[in-house]
Amino acid sequence: MPEQYRHLLPSDFDRYDCVKISKVFYFTLIYLLRAYIAWVMSVSNMQDRVGVIEFLYPDPQLFYLNLLSGMLGIFLLFLLSMRRPEAPRWVLWFWPKSREVIVVALCFDLLVSAYGYITLALFSAEYLAIQATVTLLIITFCYRSKRLSLNLAEFPIAIPEK
């Protein structure tokens, strides 16, 4: 058994004998897609369709900016959903580069927030500093995660039935 897999259990592998996707990847997706999650929660609330969005995003411009910055998160989610043996070639090409897409998405998200702070004065400098700290933490976790490195090195292949 290769050294990189020595600490893993059989339950850590999926049906294609690839390591299950890292929690860091899922957490990053949740962070990038936070505006979309708020939108879905708001739409699913039958009594007050905009209440959740108004609570989380007092200014509609901030909500729209976060939807814009979450577009790369949508791409990553789509890429993750297409990660299977019969995936198109472009998915095979992009999958190992997912970490770089995450970094670009996080930096773009921070840039959009900085724009909202500087140009539109939508929130405080403390909020922007917290967001920058969270962005740096996620990027650090993405580069230090051994499991994410294994995920990006592997790609599912069809396993013949016995």
C-alpha beads as a LAMMPS data file, in Angstrom:
LAMMPS data file: protein, C-alpha beads

162 atoms
161 bonds

1 atom types
1 bond types

-500.0 500.0 xlo xhi
-500.0 500.0 ylo yhi
-500.0 500.0 zlo zhi

Masses

1 110.0

Atoms # bond

1 1 1 0.000 0.000 0.000
2 1 1 1.427 3.417 -0.900
3 1 1 2.446 5.574 2.058
4 1 1 -0.131 8.276 1.314
5 1 1 -3.009 5.804 1.809
6 1 1 -1.651 4.092 4.924
7 1 1 -3.686 6.160 7.397
8 1 1 -7.008 5.650 5.544
9 1 1 -9.661 3.065 6.330
10 1 1 -11.794 1.163 3.803
11 1 1 -14.705 3.466 4.714
12 1 1 -12.629 6.420 3.437
13 1 1 -12.995 5.218 -0.163
14 1 1 -15.931 5.589 -2.522
15 1 1 -17.358 3.036 -4.936
16 1 1 -14.640 3.804 -7.505
17 1 1 -11.814 3.176 -4.997
18 1 1 -11.039 6.878 -4.826
19 1 1 -10.648 8.694 -1.530
20 1 1 -13.919 10.373 -0.549
21 1 1 -13.949 14.116 -1.128
22 1 1 -12.331 16.187 1.611
23 1 1 -14.467 18.126 4.065
24 1 1 -12.292 21.144 3.243
25 1 1 -13.646 21.043 -0.317
26 1 1 -17.250 20.900 0.923
27 1 1 -16.690 23.678 3.459
28 1 1 -15.170 25.838 0.734
29 1 1 -18.181 25.222 -1.503
30 1 1 -20.555 26.196 1.309
31 1 1 -18.573 29.378 1.912
32 1 1 -18.469 30.318 -1.774
33 1 1 -22.136 29.485 -2.301
34 1 1 -23.451 31.244 0.820
35 1 1 -25.563 33.719 -1.178
36 1 1 -27.081 30.895 -3.237
37 1 1 -27.826 28.934 -0.069
38 1 1 -29.547 31.997 1.415
39 1 1 -31.479 32.410 -1.829
40 1 1 -32.696 28.784 -1.776
41 1 1 -33.627 29.077 1.910
42 1 1 -35.529 32.264 1.188
43 1 1 -37.388 30.839 -1.799
44 1 1 -38.368 27.711 0.152
45 1 1 -39.902 29.800 2.959
46 1 1 -43.576 30.079 1.997
47 1 1 -44.536 32.749 4.560
48 1 1 -41.791 35.289 3.818
49 1 1 -39.933 34.738 0.551
50 1 1 -37.361 37.505 1.055
51 1 1 -37.013 37.436 4.846
52 1 1 -33.854 35.313 4.957
53 1 1 -32.133 37.388 2.284
54 1 1 -33.109 40.673 3.971
55 1 1 -31.808 39.356 7.302
56 1 1 -28.448 38.162 5.924
57 1 1 -28.032 40.890 3.299
58 1 1 -29.596 44.180 4.457
59 1 1 -28.511 45.843 1.211
60 1 1 -29.670 44.076 -1.988
61 1 1 -26.492 45.156 -3.800
62 1 1 -24.402 43.069 -1.393
63 1 1 -26.593 40.054 -2.133
64 1 1 -26.153 40.505 -5.877
65 1 1 -22.415 40.976 -5.482
66 1 1 -22.228 37.726 -3.497
67 1 1 -24.233 35.936 -6.173
68 1 1 -21.715 37.200 -8.716
69 1 1 -18.736 36.081 -6.647
70 1 1 -20.333 32.671 -6.096
71 1 1 -20.354 31.872 -9.828
72 1 1 -16.997 30.081 -9.594
73 1 1 -18.428 28.112 -6.678
74 1 1 -21.245 26.999 -8.979
75 1 1 -18.593 25.900 -11.480
76 1 1 -16.773 23.902 -8.769
77 1 1 -20.028 22.276 -7.687
78 1 1 -20.775 21.352 -11.297
79 1 1 -17.236 19.991 -11.698
80 1 1 -17.660 17.882 -8.556
81 1 1 -20.977 16.527 -9.804
82 1 1 -19.394 15.584 -13.151
83 1 1 -16.498 13.692 -11.475
84 1 1 -17.255 10.144 -12.586
85 1 1 -15.674 7.549 -14.894
86 1 1 -17.549 8.621 -18.031
87 1 1 -16.803 12.340 -17.501
88 1 1 -16.004 14.558 -20.485
89 1 1 -12.359 15.410 -21.183
90 1 1 -12.695 18.972 -19.919
91 1 1 -13.682 17.640 -16.483
92 1 1 -10.584 15.426 -16.479
93 1 1 -8.511 18.482 -17.370
94 1 1 -10.066 20.830 -14.785
95 1 1 -10.302 18.433 -11.809
96 1 1 -6.587 18.497 -10.842
97 1 1 -6.704 22.301 -11.115
98 1 1 -9.628 22.631 -8.683
99 1 1 -7.419 23.985 -5.913
100 1 1 -6.344 26.853 -8.143
101 1 1 -9.979 27.494 -9.107
102 1 1 -10.823 27.598 -5.383
103 1 1 -8.097 30.171 -4.747
104 1 1 -9.242 32.310 -7.680
105 1 1 -12.870 32.037 -6.502
106 1 1 -11.953 33.022 -2.935
107 1 1 -9.826 35.948 -4.116
108 1 1 -12.564 37.102 -6.477
109 1 1 -15.074 36.855 -3.609
110 1 1 -12.794 38.963 -1.419
111 1 1 -12.257 41.440 -4.261
112 1 1 -16.024 41.798 -4.733
113 1 1 -16.417 42.425 -1.010
114 1 1 -13.612 44.977 -1.075
115 1 1 -15.410 46.689 -3.956
116 1 1 -18.607 46.682 -1.907
117 1 1 -16.755 48.200 1.031
118 1 1 -14.741 50.833 -0.858
119 1 1 -17.195 51.916 -3.527
120 1 1 -20.619 51.218 -2.058
121 1 1 -19.810 51.399 1.703
122 1 1 -22.008 48.357 2.304
123 1 1 -20.318 47.098 5.475
124 1 1 -17.570 47.814 7.982
125 1 1 -13.821 47.396 7.727
126 1 1 -14.042 44.757 10.478
127 1 1 -16.330 42.647 8.308
128 1 1 -13.888 42.916 5.416
129 1 1 -10.984 41.982 7.716
130 1 1 -12.892 38.934 8.983
131 1 1 -13.663 37.892 5.434
132 1 1 -9.995 38.285 4.455
133 1 1 -8.980 36.157 7.443
134 1 1 -11.497 33.447 6.545
135 1 1 -10.274 33.520 2.939
136 1 1 -6.652 33.100 4.027
137 1 1 -7.594 30.274 6.402
138 1 1 -9.488 28.383 3.715
139 1 1 -6.631 28.808 1.236
140 1 1 -4.174 27.561 3.872
141 1 1 -6.354 24.531 4.632
142 1 1 -6.689 23.796 0.921
143 1 1 -2.925 23.671 0.475
144 1 1 -2.212 21.788 3.704
145 1 1 -4.941 19.165 3.347
146 1 1 -3.411 15.825 2.399
147 1 1 -6.841 14.423 1.674
148 1 1 -7.642 17.198 -0.786
149 1 1 -4.305 16.564 -2.487
150 1 1 -5.253 12.889 -2.843
151 1 1 -8.682 13.883 -4.179
152 1 1 -7.170 16.082 -6.852
153 1 1 -4.606 13.443 -7.855
154 1 1 -7.247 10.742 -8.329
155 1 1 -10.038 10.495 -10.840
156 1 1 -12.690 7.747 -10.838
157 1 1 -12.365 4.917 -13.333
158 1 1 -14.978 2.284 -14.014
159 1 1 -14.512 -0.818 -11.894
160 1 1 -15.692 -4.021 -13.544
161 1 1 -18.427 -5.919 -11.718
162 1 1 -17.439 -9.289 -10.246

Bonds

1 1 1 2
2 1 2 3
3 1 3 4
4 1 4 5
5 1 5 6
6 1 6 7
7 1 7 8
8 1 8 9
9 1 9 10
10 1 10 11
11 1 11 12
12 1 12 13
13 1 13 14
14 1 14 15
15 1 15 16
16 1 16 17
17 1 17 18
18 1 18 19
19 1 19 20
20 1 20 21
21 1 21 22
22 1 22 23
23 1 23 24
24 1 24 25
25 1 25 26
26 1 26 27
27 1 27 28
28 1 28 29
29 1 29 30
30 1 30 31
31 1 31 32
32 1 32 33
33 1 33 34
34 1 34 35
35 1 35 36
36 1 36 37
37 1 37 38
38 1 38 39
39 1 39 40
40 1 40 41
41 1 41 42
42 1 42 43
43 1 43 44
44 1 44 45
45 1 45 46
46 1 46 47
47 1 47 48
48 1 48 49
49 1 49 50
50 1 50 51
51 1 51 52
52 1 52 53
53 1 53 54
54 1 54 55
55 1 55 56
56 1 56 57
57 1 57 58
58 1 58 59
59 1 59 60
60 1 60 61
61 1 61 62
62 1 62 63
63 1 63 64
64 1 64 65
65 1 65 66
66 1 66 67
67 1 67 68
68 1 68 69
69 1 69 70
70 1 70 71
71 1 71 72
72 1 72 73
73 1 73 74
74 1 74 75
75 1 75 76
76 1 76 77
77 1 77 78
78 1 78 79
79 1 79 80
80 1 80 81
81 1 81 82
82 1 82 83
83 1 83 84
84 1 84 85
85 1 85 86
86 1 86 87
87 1 87 88
88 1 88 89
89 1 89 90
90 1 90 91
91 1 91 92
92 1 92 93
93 1 93 94
94 1 94 95
95 1 95 96
96 1 96 97
97 1 97 98
98 1 98 99
99 1 99 100
100 1 100 101
101 1 101 102
102 1 102 103
103 1 103 104
104 1 104 105
105 1 105 106
106 1 106 107
107 1 107 108
108 1 108 109
109 1 109 110
110 1 110 111
111 1 111 112
112 1 112 113
113 1 113 114
114 1 114 115
115 1 115 116
116 1 116 117
117 1 117 118
118 1 118 119
119 1 119 120
120 1 120 121
121 1 121 122
122 1 122 123
123 1 123 124
124 1 124 125
125 1 125 126
126 1 126 127
127 1 127 128
128 1 128 129
129 1 129 130
130 1 130 131
131 1 131 132
132 1 132 133
133 1 133 134
134 1 134 135
135 1 135 136
136 1 136 137
137 1 137 138
138 1 138 139
139 1 139 140
140 1 140 141
141 1 141 142
142 1 142 143
143 1 143 144
144 1 144 145
145 1 145 146
146 1 146 147
147 1 147 148
148 1 148 149
149 1 149 150
150 1 150 151
151 1 151 152
152 1 152 153
153 1 153 154
154 1 154 155
155 1 155 156
156 1 156 157
157 1 157 158
158 1 158 159
159 1 159 160
160 1 160 161
161 1 161 162
